[in-house]
Amino acid sequence: MAIQEAGSVAKAAIQLNMTQSALSHQIRLMKESFGVDIFVKNAKPVRLSAEGQRILQSAQKIMTEIQRLKAEILDLKEGQAGRLYIAIECHACFEWLFPALNAFRASYSEVDIDIKPGLAFRAMDGLRAEELDVVITADPEEMDDIIFEELFSYAPCFVASVNHPLSDKPYIDAGDFAGQTVITYPVPKQRLDLFSQLLIPAGIEPLSVRQVELTAVILLLVGANKGVSVLPDWVIKSSPVSAQIAVRPLTQNGLQRKLYAAVRQSDRDKPYIQRFLELCRNGQLISKQR
């Protein structure tokens, strides 16, 4: 390409910042590699042969790809592009995660975003193996090279129909769930605040557990007095809660939890990771839904 643009080997050598003999040596190596003459013999000025023209066409495409690759690598290095694969151990987090990702795209359109539900049950292993980049969880662990960034605090709250006997209580204890039908998200019990923080430690089992995918359907069933549920306070505040639903704290002092984003320590300071954490942490997205 340099010889074609410069019109001579001598000028091309200057352009490439190398000696003319070194450039001539590379031309000989190319000729031996392809087994054809790349330049027309004894042509003045230097002129590509038919085979050389074909090689030049490919070279121009290859160099364009190399320049694009260099730009992409630079963006990756500077944190302007990359990958954001997310697993969520908190089912209700979908309520605010999608608005967060929409806002995130406005700042980092070059970041490849995906949610990996299939990795939710082995999220931390996936994070360490670099199958994931962020894990949303309420259960931080001591792990080498993994940082748990606090997002925000929340309170799991009891919800029931105003016609339910427990709606008259100022707060709800573990024993109150004995004999109740509890409506939950379709996740293992140990990942639900009601069970992990209250019922399992107290050795209490409800009468039955009914799993429902959508928050709106949980609230509909609760309002119809088909069971009781426990939902994060931010879910309740961001959902159209019927006047037929009573909301009560869990335990006399209220149950407090924190939500975290787990990231690899090596990725923590990447600008797009910091932007994603900021959007999740500052509460703006949740307040927009209220």
N, C-alpha and C positions, 0 to 999 in steps of 0.2 A: 504493500500500500504506500509506503514512504517513497519508494523508487518511482512508482507511477505518478505520485503527486509532485515530486521534486524534478523529475525528468532526467535524472542522472544518479549514478551510484555515489559519486562524490558528494553531491548536494544532500542526498538521502542520509549518508553517513553523518554529516553535520547535524541534520535534523534529529537523528536518532542518538546523537552524542556518543558515537563510536568511531573507530578508525575505518578507513575505506577497506583495508585488508581484512578486518574482522567481518565487515558486511559481505565482502566477496566470498569469504569462507562460508558464511551462512547460506548464501545463494547456492554454492556448490553442494552443501548438505541437503538443501531443498530439492535440487535437481536429482541427486542420488536417491532421495527418499521417494520422490514421485516417479522417477524413471523417465522424465521428459524434460525438454528445454522449456524453461519458464519465460525466457526472453528470446526474441528473434536475434539470431546470431549476427553480429557486426552491424546492427541497426544503430543509426545515429539520428536523433537521440535514442536512448534506450526505449525499446518498445516491447510490450508483453506479447508472447505468442498466444495462440488460441487456447492452449492448455493453461497458460498463465492467466488469461482473462477469466477462465472458469474458476481457477484457484482464488483470484482476487474477489470474485463475487461471493464465494463462501467466506473468505477472510473478512469482508465487510460485515456480513451477517454475524460472524463469530465475535468480532470486535464490538459490535453494538450490544450483543448479549453480555460480553465481559464488562462493558461500561455500565450496563444496567445492574449487573451483579455487584459491581463495586459500590454503586449508589445504594443498593439494598443493604449491603453489608454495613455501610457507613450509617444508614438509618437504624439498623439493628444495634450497632455499637453505641449510638447516641440516644437510643431508646425512643426513636420516633416511629419505629415499625417493630413488628415482632408477632408474638402469639399469646393469646389469652384463653387458655383452656380451663374451664371452671367446673368444679364438682361442688354440690351443695348437700350438706348433711342436715340442713334445716328446710323441711318441705315448704313451710310458709314463706320462706325467703323469696320464692318466685314472685311474690306480690310486689316487692320493691326492686328485685334484680333486673327485670326487663326494662323498667324506666331508667335504671342506672346505666345499663348497656346502651340504650338509645342516646343518652346524654354523652356517654363515653365516645361513641362513634363520631360525634361532632368534632371532637378534639383529635382523635387518632383513627382516622379512616383506613390507614394502612395496616392496622393491627388485625390479625386474623382471630376472630372471636368464635368460640364454640362452648356449649354446655354439654358435659359428658355424664349423663345420668347413669350410664352403665358402670361408671367408676365410683359412684357415691358410696358403695359399701366397702371399698378398699381405697378410699380417697388419699389417705396419708402415704400409703405405699405407692400410689400413682404419682403423688407429688414428688417423692424421693426419686422415682424412676424417670422423672421428667415427662410423664404422660399427661400431667396436669401442671398448671401454673399457679392456680389459686384454689383453695378449698375454704368454703364458708362453713364455719362450725361454731358450736357453743361449748366445745370441750377441748380446750388447749392441752397440749402434752409437752413434756420435756423431750425434745428431739434435736439431734445434732443437725446443724445447717438449715433448720426450719424455724422461721420467725412467725409468731402469732401476733398479728396487728389487731388491736382492739378497734372495733367499729362503733358500736353503741350498746348501751344498756337497755334492757327491757324487762317487763314484768309479766310472767304468765298469769293469766286471769281466768277465773271460773265463769262460765256463761251457762245460763239455764233460762227456761221459760219463767215469766213472772208468776205463772201458776204452779210452778214447781215448789215443793215444800222448802227446799234449800235456799230459795231466793229470799226468804225472810231472815236468813242469818247474815250477820255483818261480815263474816269471813268464813272460809271453807277449810277444814282440816282433812287430813288423809282419811280418817275414819268415816267421813261423810260420803266417800265414794263407794263404800261397801253397799252392795245391793243396787248400784246404779248402772245404767247403760251409758257407756262413755263413747262418744263419737270422736274419732281421731283421724289424722291424716294416715295414708297407707305406708307407714314406715315402721321398722321394728320398735318395740316398746322402749328399749334402752336408749333410743334416740329421741324420745318424747320427754319433755320437761316434767310432765305430770308423773310419769312412771320413774324416771331416773332420779328426780329430785325429791319426790314425795311418797309415792305409793310403794316402790320397791324397798327403800330404807325402812318404811313402816310395816312391811310385810302385808300390805293390803291388796286384795284383788277385787276389781269391780265385778258386778254380776255378768256383764258382757261388754265386748268391745266391737264397735261398728266402724269400719274404715270407709272414709269418704275422701275423694280426690280434691274437691273444690271447697274453698272457704264459704262461698255463697250458699252451697248446699248444706254445709254444716250448720250455718246460722239458720237456714230454713227449717231444718229438722229440729234444732234446739227450740226455735220459736213455736213449733208445733208440739212441743213437749214430748218428743220421741227419744230424748236422751239429754245428757249434759256434755259439756266439752270444756277444754282448756285451750285458750289461744293467747298468743302474745298481745300485749296492750297495743302495739303499733298496728297489728292486724285489725283489731277491733276499731281503733280510731280511723283507719283508712277504709273501713267497710261500711256499707249502709246498714247499720244495726237497727232492727225493728224495736219499736216501743214495747213489744211483747217479750223482750229479752232483758234479763237482769245480769249485771256484771259485778262480780265480787272478787276481792283479793284472795289469794291462797295463803293460808296461815294468818295469824294475828298481825304479824309484822310485815306481811307481804313477801312474796318470793321474788328475788332479784337475780337476773341472769345477764350475761354479756355475750355478744356475738363477736366473733373474730374472723379474720381472713388469714389463713396460713399461706405463706409464700416461702420460696427458697431464699436463703440469705443472699445468695449471689444475684438474685433478681430484685431484691428489695428496693434499691435506689433507681431502678429504671424509671424514667419519667412517666411512661404510660401505666406502669404498675402503681406509682404514687397517685396519678390522676384517678385511677379506678378506686383506690382506697379512699381518696378524698370524697368522691361522689357518694360512696357508700357511707362514709363516716359523718358527713356534715349535716345529715338529716334533711337536706333540701328536697330530695326525691320523695321521701316519706311525707313531708309536709304538703307537697303538691297534690298528693292523693287524698288528703283529709278534707 
